[in-house]
Amino acid sequence: MSTTDEATATSAPPIGWRTWAACGLMLLATALNYMDRQALAQQASEVQAELGLSNEHYGNLEFWFGIAFAVGGVATGFLVDALSLRWLYPAILLAWSAVGYLTGGARSYEELLMYRVLLGFFEAGQWPCALAASQRLLSRGNRALGNSILQSGASLGAIATPLIVLALNSGGLGGWRTPFRVIGALGAVWVVAWLVLIRPRDLEAPDRASAPGEAGDVAPSDRATAIRRIAVLIVVVIAINLCWQYFRAWMPKMLEKEHGYGKRDVQLFSSAYYLAAGVGCLAAGVLSRRLATGGRSVHGARMATFAACVALTGLSCLAAFAPASWLLLGLLLAIGFGSLGQFPTYYAFTQEISTRWMGRVTGVLSFTTWIVSGAMHKAIGQWIDRTGSYAEPTFLAGLVPVLALIALLAFWNAPRRAA
């Protein structure tokens, strides 16, 4: 890379208001994605009671949702590379919103299962679409910040869903069915806003013949480098998701069953945890951009930010054996801050694999993640049933991202300035 190219790749030029607005819309898309998904978990007891579902039935709903999500990520990835992203993104969001709305009318286990499979398939399209849009809208130096904005929608959705359920499911207005329908209907509002804001040329796919490194990108110029980096990203995405998914799924049960916190306290702390995670996600993007504009290379800024977040999740080795206390809760908040903060950097690295095949790369990585995380949950459940202890999986979950950091340091290879 020449001196001029290095300067271009390292810079983080100002972002126009329309690009900021597009990032904000993608944040809201992530929030809607999470809200449509979590509406069932927040009302699981009522749904089970009305439809006569066993715990095994409920487990099957989650399992098949995950399988459909894995398949949908790959399928959408190919579509992102072939079709207009300006139209594909809202079409996919409208599809999962429609399925979410229809879920409110489910009358049997079989019907609910069908809707969950369709929801998982269409919701998987959020990430190939959003990351391809971020790649095309933002310069290399600004992508970590843009990615942090869209990813923080997950915590926003996690905080908003219980409040919406509490407001709408109060014994009237259709009970548990109303939140599904209201959240699903919000998708239509998002689609209108997207089509008004995004112009036809904003998200044009790069020319297949474009040279690597064009427009400040550092896409690998040879197949061997691309394959090596994809292998690194498989390690990274599995590691950071195992950490995030463990605390998302098992932390509330750990606080209640192992540490004796009441259900109300657990719900309140869960909201605080997702708030801390959202702040961490945004902070990681801001830090990465600040370092990149302060003289550090873009790669160096990303690695420093990622390492700081990995250090925070490593606090799990203390949280695993801490008693019920403010110390325990503080450690968990720090872990949430660092865990979601790892994702913007990971997304920025995926956007350097290919400017032309971004959708396929994202889809394959998403498929890998959901398959492995599904197996993790099953193994952890078996461990806890056998031992009654959350300490060991909590200890390991926060340390797994260390493997991601090692893989990036050892095998990614930062762009080098030509002599």
C-alpha angles and dihedrals in degrees: 000000000000125000090255092050091048091052091049093048092048098049125096105200122198116284119232121233094251091056090049089050091051090052088051091052090051089051088055090047090055090048092051089047091056094041094053088049097045097045088087096047091051091053101030096124094054094044091049092049096049097043096037096241124169123215087257089056090051091049090052091053090056094043096052091042088058094047091049090048091053093050093043092054092058094043093049091046091063091047092051090058093048108036139052107282091205089066102028096057096055091041091057093044091049090049095054091042090053091050090048090052092049091050086071088068098051113134103179143027091255092053092047091049091053091052093048091052091050091045092053092048095051097037090058088069091071094081102046089046097044096045093046089050091048091049093052097042101044136056119240094259092052100045098088089055093046091048091050090055095052093042093051087068087080091066091042090054092046091054096042100047098068090047092051091047091049091050098044104032101061099131097281138064093056099315115232092001095067098067090053091053097044095047090046092051091054088069091071090057090052092051092054091049091049095051091048094049103038117072122209095254097044095086103030112152115247117259111271088229095052113129119247112263094029116150092013097303121135102206110165113267097211136049095238092057092047092050092048092050093048088053089052091050091051088058091045097048093047093048098048093042094050088056096045096042094047095056092040093054105029108029095081091051091045092053093047102039103032102029101031101236116158122247093252092051091048092051092049092047091048089058089050090049093054091045089054090047092053092049089049091051093052092042091054092055093047092047093049092051092044092053092046092052092044096067103276118119117257090246092049091048092052094047093049091050093047092048091052091052092048089053089056095050087049087070085084087089086069097036092054092068102027117114123235102293146113087273091061093048092047091051091051092050090052090049091052090048091053098038098059089036089067094064102070091056092047091051091049090055092050089054090062096059095077138347092200102041101037094130095054093047092051093045094053092048091048091050091053092048097052095046093051096041090051090056090047093057092051092050093047092050090053091048094051092046089052100042105019088222131120094182100092098047090043090052093050099039094066093045097052092083087065086075089056092052092049092049092051094046094047104038114017099075116208118241109268128218112242114250 
